[in-house]
Amino acid sequence: MTAPAQRGTEPPEPVARFLAALRAHIESGTLLKLVLSAYHGPEAALKKLDVRAVELKTGRHLSFVFHHQTRDTTMNFSVAQGLDEIAKRLGQEFRSAHLLTTTEDFHLEFSRKGAARLTRGAAAQPPPTTQHNREKRRRLDHRRPFLHALGITDAAHIVKPSMAHKWKQINKFLEIFDHALAASPLAQQPTLNIVDFGSGKGYLTFAVHDYLRHTLQRTAHVTGVELRPELVQLCNAVAEREKCAGLTFRQGGLADYAPSKLDVLIALHACDTATDQALHLGVKAGAALILCAPCCHKEIRPQLVAPPVLQPVLQHGIHAAQEAELVTDGLRALLLEASGYQVQVFEFIALEHTDKNKLILGIKKPQPPSRTAELWRQVAALKDFYGIRAQRLELLLKHD
């Protein structure tokens, strides 16, 4: 007969397996909730305990909701503290534990004498779709082989703690991409041609290809363009090994590669005027969808002449830098819209490598000539207000 785990001792084998599964699903983002019931502890009014994973500003935590007869109490713990709390209560206070995940369910039961029994079955419910007290619906299966090949998951296909932010970034980008694709002229197009400039180690490039091919069942030709030859070699080797049909990587930059056909342009963290070059390339190639994350705004700042009313504010360097970024990306949005795109500028996600988390999203939409003329007038007025002599994207578009 198996006795319940005591503090400071190794838990019995069914409990250890249950806790290992719980930890794995927390790390991979596939936990729905944990329900502890059949309470027989000292609190007479306590009925059960629900545990969910939540994303707070300080990272992932476990939210405990104690359900009493007349009230509920919520407490948040770090993942490590939460797992310790759960381990202490299993078999000691709660005789039943039900682990619900997006892929499988576990039920741990304790007899009155403390014997533990673990059963496992298929998931009985789909994942919910909101954050905080519900887990996000992921557009990418964490068991996809390329994630392990790129070092995001371990051999058991569990997201590595050090890659949790990257995993979140990938899924957030796919969420944005999915909504933009559905709203674009490409919504029903069976074959898509996509270029990702500055693809780096290929995390998003692989993810977009996999999402289109395996989730949406669309034919996708995806090319990652990257300056560093060692990363191009790495990504091509992974793509070949994992048989990623239609996915290739090429060495070069924006000036080195002119795609013959382009439906979607992706350029995340194109430095300074490289953002303008990327936007221009997308417009010139007739891309129906442009996703660009700008950074390193250097061109406009030395040109800015503070209007008299703003001089007391812009005398401070940090304010001048923020103003230069605002004006630069405001001009880019206006110019992209004047080129026939519906434009949104919004916060993407807090990245682990940079605080530049703005995304410029352009979806090709027809508009009347009067609207185009008005947008060009707004560009001219904004430049005149700040004394701006030249802006790279405007020069490139006018050259065309």
LINHUVEN-V197617 format. One record per run of one state. SS is the DSSP state (~ for helix, > for strand, _ for the rest). FROM is the first residue (numbers start at 1). LEN is the number of residues. Records with the same first field share a line. If there is no record, write none. Layout:
BEGIN
SS: FROM-LEN  FROM-LEN
END
This chain:
BEGIN
_: 1-12  29-2  40-6  57-2  69-3  91-3  102-2  111-5  123-22  150-3  154-5  160-1  184-7  198-5  216-3  227-2  242-5  252-12  272-2  285-4  296-5  304-4  315-2  339-2  348-10  365-4  387-5  400-1
~: 13-16  79-11  145-5  161-23  203-13  229-13  274-11  301-3  308-7  317-22  369-18  392-8
>: 31-9  46-11  59-10  72-7  90-1  94-8  104-7  116-7  153-1  159-1  191-7  219-8  247-5  264-8  289-7  341-7  358-7
END
